């Protein structure tokens, strides 16, 4: 096992490097037979698309193994169970678009769904500038209906975006405009607050190229705002991943990380993985990458020059979710962050989007965004300070308490984007050109959008190519 031990050391050394070191050739004879895992496909990442890939490939009679760094499958889908009431609260992926791929996937695991509207009867909404904790007097959000219709008319010009980054050539200038300029051009101001509320995690919304806003707030979202989204009837979206974990059994390697990889031989992939039961060698025909393709996320990968050139262009926003106890905020009150001195009254970030009640009395959900990654400690401290400001200025009049986190979760890196120049120069054509090269296929939000339903559609369309290549090789 001399090579494997060296690889572990090199993996740790690589953490200080901006670019992962390319792996050396992996010698299969260094591994005893009981530490070798033979599979048709290795799937890196057990989030939304990784789990979907694994389950569907098994349904297609292909063998798989999933490598997941966390102690659970599900990625951004996280559910908290309150120990006192046993009530579950989803804090990551909360809603799904009402599409057949969603209904079919949940039905496969016998998980009932229910339709959810975008309104909350009985909820009192207060608009507060979280920088000072004060209610913004005389503010009310504009009626968005006409502007949302106008937005939808513009989005409808690019129907292929619902399937991926399938862009006309040359890329239309409107898609490359900063979204703030696009809003001004088409008079969409009254829709901005609604778009901002639904397309969370994009960082500075008005500075993002419009294509990324269309990707995150598309025609399907507009439709479901009117007709209703889907969620699980048990109010536990993680139920899907718990059942998938049970079905995958030993084929889900949780708490596991890649140490080294060799994709240089046609139809043959070798991956050394550090698991809870020690080092394992995966031998597969193909690999599916579903994790964010940021260079500092790919230690151990034998990246090609082309892959490095593409992946190094990604920048990302940051997104955090949490549940907070002892805030002193009444259970029927929601605070929305707005500003009096910004375009469209959008809040100043980094900061919280809103503070909302949950189905558990006294438990608040707080979503927090930033254009760049922050430490968890920084975000937690800012959330606590935000709640305390509400007390200090009298916005919350109940006795001052010391808020405590029931759970805090970082979903960073979140939205992966590239510059307008890169998009104009064919970045996504070249990115999609990686599909199938070096025995590797790609899915996940960087290749489409932060939307489970659309990601499952994208992956569903990809898997036949994976299977065909298994046969061809």
N, C-alpha and C positions, 0 to 999 in steps of 0.2 A: 504493500500500500504506500510505497515511498512517494509516488507521483501525487496520489490523492492528498497526502499530508502537505506536500509542497503547495498544492493548489489552494488548500485552506489558508496557508500562510500568505500566499500571493493575493488571495481574496481580501484578507484584512489589510494588507499593504495598499491594495488598489483603492481602498476607501478614501484615501487622501488625494487621489488623482482625479482630474476632471474627466478623463476618458478611460473606460475600462481597458485593461490589458487583454490583448488577444490570447486565447487559450492555446496551449501546445497540443500536440497529438495525444490522445488518450489511449492508453494501453489496456485493452480489455483483460489481459492476463494478470494484471495487477489486482483484480477483484475476484474474491471467491464467488462461487456460483450462487450462494444464498443471498448475495448482496446485489445481484444483477436483476433488473426488471426489464423484461422484453414486452414491448407494446407496439401497436401500429402507429399510434400518435401520442406524443407527449404534449400536454397543454400547460403552458406557463401562465399561471394566474387563475385563481378560482373565484373570480368575481362574476358579474352578470354574464359576460360572453364566454368566459372560461367554463363555467358550470353548464351553460346552455350547449356549448360545443361537446362537452364530455357526455352529457345525457343523450344528445341526438346522435353522436357517433356510435355510442353503444347500441342505440336503437337500430342503427344501420349495420349491426354485427361487426363493428370494429372495436378493437381493444384500445384502451386509453389509460393514461395516468395523468393526474393533475398535480402540479407543484404549486402550493400556496404558502405564502410567508406567514399569514395570520393563523390563528387557531380555529378558524371557521371559514366556510365558504360564504359568498354573498357580496364581497366588496363593499360598495357604498350602501347596500341594503343592511341596515342595522336595526335591531328591535330591543327595547329595554323592557324588562318585566319588573314591575313594582313589587318589592318583597312583601309589602303590607297588604296589598289588595289582589295581587296576581294579575293585575291589568297590564296589557302590553301596549307599548307606545313605539311606533315607528319613527326613527330619528334620521334616517338617511333617505332612501327611496320611499316615498310616501304614496304616490299615485302612479298609475299606469294608463297609457292611452288605451282607448277601447278598440283594440285591433284583434283580429282572429288569432294572430300569433301569440298574443297574451292569453286569450281565453283557452286556446289549445294547450299551451304549456302548463297552465295551472290545472286544467282538467286532467292532464296526464298524471298528476299527483293527487287527484281527487281533492283539490283545494277550492272551495267555493269563493266566488267573487261577488262584490256588490258595487253598485254605481254610487259615486259620490259627487255632489255638486260643489261649486266653488264658493258658495255662501255658507255662513254659520249663523243660523237663527239665534237670537238672544245675546249675541256677542257685541259688546261695546268696544268700538275702535277709537283709540286716542292717537293723534298724530303728534309726535314728540321729537324734538331735536336731541338726540342722544348725547351730543357734545356737552350740553348744559343741563339736560334732564327736564327741560321746560316744555309744556304743551305749546305747540305752534298755534296761536290764536287765529281765528278767522280763516284757517286753511281747511279746504275740503278738496279731495281729488276730483279732477275734471271728469265728466262723462266720457268714457273712452269709445263708445260704440262706433261712431262714424269714423274715427281715426283707425280703429282696429280693422274696420272693413277696408279702408284705404290701404292699410298695411298688408292685409290679406291679398288684395289685388296685385300689389307689387310682388309679394312672395310667390303668387301663382305663376309668375313669369318664369320661374325656375323650378318646375315640378320634379326634376331629377334629384334635387337636393335632399328629398325625403329618403332616397335610397343610398346616399353617400356623397362624397365630394366629387360629384360628376358635374363639372363646370363647362360651360361653353368656351370655345376658343375663337378669338381671344376672350379673356374673362371680361364681362361687362363692367364698366367703371362703377356702376352703382354698387356692385357687390364688394368693391374694394374701398368705398368711402367709409371714413369713420362714421359710426352709426349716428352720432350727433348731427353730422352734415346731411346724412340721408334723411333724418327726421325733419330737418329744416327744409330740405328740397321738396318733400312731399307733404308737408304740413301735418305731421303725425304726432305733434306734441302731446295731445290729450291721451295718447295710447302709451306713452313712455312709462308711466308708473305701473301700469298693468304688466307690460313686458318685463320691467325690472323685477316685479314681484314673482313672476313665474320663471324667468330665466336667471335664477340665482346662481352664483358661483362664477360669473363671467368677469369679475373684477370691475374695472371702469367701463361700464356698459357703453357710454357715449364715445369712447375711444376705440372700441373694438371694430374691426372691419365688419361691415354689414353682413357678410356671408356667415359669420359665426353666430350672429343674432338670429338670422333666418334658420340656421341649423338647430338652434336651441328653442326657438319659439316659432314653430312652423305652422302650416295650415292644419295639421292634425291637432295641435294644442288649441288653436282657435276653435275648432269644431267641438272639442271636448269641454271647453269652458262653457259652451252653451248646452251641450247634451249630457255632460257628466263623465268624469274619469272613473277608473276602476281601482279598487283596493280589495284586500282579502276580507271576507266576511268575519273572520276571526280577529281582524285588526292586528295581524302578525305577518308582515310580508316576508319575514325570515323563515316562515314555515316551509316555503318553497325550497330553501337551501338546506334546511335541516333534513328534509326528506331526500333531497339529492345526495347529501352527505351519507345518509344511511344506505342509499342504493349503491353509491360508488364504493363504499367500504374501504378496503385497503388500497383502492385505486386513487384515493384522495390523500396526498401526502401533505398534511397540515404542518404548520410551524417548520417549514422546509425552505431552503434557499439554494440557488444554483452556485456551485463552486467553479465549474468549468464546463465548456461545451465545445463540441467539434461537429460542424455541419459541412465539412469539406468533401465528403464522399457522396456520390449520387445515391439517393434512396437509403441513406444511413445517417443517423444522428446519434451521437454519444453525449450524454449529459451526466456529470457528477453532481449529486445533490446531497446536501447536508440535512439529514432528517433527525427526528427525535430518537430514532433507533440506530443512528450512525450514518456513515457515508454509504450512498447507494449509487449504482451506475445504471442509468436508463439507456436502453438501446431501442430506438424507434426508427420507423421509416420517415416520419414527418414530425414537425413541431409546429404548434400554433402559439404565437405570441399574443397575449391578451392584456398584458400589463402596460402602463404608460411608457412609451419608448423614449424616456429621458436617459441621457448617457449615465447619469449617476444612479440610475435604477437598473443598470444592465451589467453589473460587475459579473465577470465569469463568462459572459457571452463572447464568442469569437466574431466580433463585428467586422464586417467588410468595410472597405473605404467608402463605398456607396452608402451603406447604412449609417456610418458615422456622419457623413456629409449631410444626410437628410435629418437624422434624429437630433443633431446638434443645433438645428434651426428652431426647434420647439422652445417656446417659453410657456409659462403656465401661471394661472391665477391660483388662489388659495380659497378653500371653503372649509368651514368647521361647523359642527352641530353639537348641541349639548342639551341636557336637561338639568334644571336648577331648582333646588328646594329652598324654602324659607325666604322667599323674595318679598313677602308682605303684599304682593299684588293681588287684588281680588280675582276670583276664578272666572269672572265673566268679562274681564277687561283684557284687551290686546293693545299693545303699544307698537306703533309703526314708526320707524325712523325716517324723518324728513328734515329738510334744511330750508331756511328762509333765504339763503344767499347763494343758491346754486341753480343751475339750469334744471327746470322741471321739478324743482324741490327734491332732487335725488339726494340721499344722505352722503356725507363725506366718509370715505373709506380710508383705512381699515375701520370696520365697525360692524355692529349687529344690524341685520335687516329688520328684525321685529322680535318682540317678546310675546309669545302666545300661550294661552292655557292648553292643557291636555285633558284627556279623559280621567286623569288621576288628580284629585283635589290637591292644590298646593304645589303641583309640579308644572314648571314652565319649560317650553321648548324655545331655544334661542339659536338662530342661524347667523353665522358671522362670515363676512367676506373680506377679501383683500386682493389687491392687484398682484401682490407678490407673497411668497411664503413667509410666515412668521412662526416663532417658536410657540409651542403649546402653552408654555407658561405665560407668555406675553398675551395671548388671546384670552386665556382664563382670567388673568388679572384685569384685562380691559372689560370683560363681561361683568365681573363683580363690581368694578368701578362704575359701570353704566347703571346697574341696578341701584347702587348706593347714591348716585346723583339724583335718581328719581325720588328718593327719600329726602335728600338734603334740601331740595328746593320745594318740597311739599306736593309734588305730583302724585306721590304715593303717601297717604296720610296714616296708614296703619303703623304700629310701633316698629321701630328700626330693628331689623334682624340681621343675622350673619348668613348670607346665602351660601349654600353648599351644592357642589356638583353631584348629581346622582350618576351622571355619565358625561364624558366629554370625548369627542371623536374628531380627528383630523381627516379630511377627505382630500388632502393635498399630496401630490400635484392634482389639480382639478382640470380645468379647461386648458387643453394644449392648443396653442395657436402659433401661427407664423406670420411674417410681415406681409403687407399687401404686395410688395415687390416680389417676394417669393411665390405668392399665389399666382401673380400675373406671369411669372416666368416658368410656370408648369410644375410647381412643387408637388401638388397632389397627383398629377399624372405620373411623376417619377416615384412618389411614395407608393401608389397602387401598383406600379411596375415591379415592386419587390415581391408581390404575391407569387409564391411558388419557387422563387429563387433560393438556392442553398437549402432546399428541403423545408422551407419555412413559409407559413401562411400567417396573416395578420388580421386581427379584429380588435374591437375595443373602441373606446370613446375617441381616441386620437384619430381613428380612421373613419369616424362618423360623427357621433354626437353623444351628449350626456342624457340619454333617453333609453331606458331598458327595452321598451317595445321596439323602437327603431333599430337598436343594436341586435336584438334577436332576429329581426327581419334580415339585417345585413349578414349576420352569421349564418342564417338559414340558407341564404343565397350562396355563401362561400363554401359550405361543407361539401356539396357535390364535387367541386374542383379538388378538394382535399382527397376525397374517396377515389376520384378518377386517377389522381396521381399515385395513390397507393397501388392501384392496379397496374398502372403504366410502369412503375418502377420495379 
